[in-house]
């Protein structure tokens, strides 16, 4: 689509210039935006120059490879996104056509990266192979910061229920957090194990600043016990491989270990008086232009759970 906006004084601004402008912000790069949109980098540069000439200002500040919005650019971003939203609604209402950004950047946790994200990648590979899909794994505080700075389209977290007025929650589903050990461990044959007994065993855990590790630490403190991990890493796949080799005990989301449990390589340990869960949650920023790709993530995510969030 190459629609134009004509101002009263005769000036003209093209919708594609706004699409390019927004993509540069989201990709944090002129060259990456060009690749996503199918333009040359020179064409992207020309479009932005034309836009800046119309408004007699600069929207981007470039120092080395870093690209930042100027104050005028930050102000213009709000209007650009609103114009695109309105144009999108108009096209859908009149002709059934929709805008496609053909790019999607999701932030998530390592524990979700290994299980749920491959399913999403396969879905896009089959149904929307033209989409440039990027997944960034990080800690919750890193991902939320990126979402707030428009460096991610969406974030997919595992945590206690989160409420943030700046975000829209589109999915919330409970997920058990469980103790696991190798099926060769004596723990796999025990009907029940006291929590204190686990403190004498090698603990293979995620790092302290992960949310379910914090849950574990708090649980031990409340019972007057101390967590003394033998091994720590943010990579849940490494932990699972070590535990499968009969290397102690771990505390992980059930979804991260469900395949190993199903294949008979890991066993969920029944720890006395312990039943813990967190919630898988999917968010986007309230000020975000919701693309068709984001809507497809929402639709797909809801097929993986019986409990969509009670928000739009």
Secondary structure, DSSP 4 states (H G I P E B T S, - for coil): ---EEE-TTS-EEEHHHHHHHHHHHHHT-HHHHHHHHT--HHHHHHHHHHHHHHHTS--EEEETTEEEE-HHHHHHHHHHHHHHHHHHHHHHHHTS------EEEEEE-HHHIIIIIHHHHHHHHHH-TTSEEEEEE--HHHHHHHHHTTS-SEEEEEES----TTEEEEEEEEEEEEEEEETTSGGGG-S-B-HHHHTTS-BEE--TTSHHHHHHHHHHHHTT-----SEE-S-HHHHHHHHHTT--EEEEEHHHHHHHHHTTSEEEE-BTT--EEEEEEEEEETTS---HHHHHHHHHHHHT-S---S--
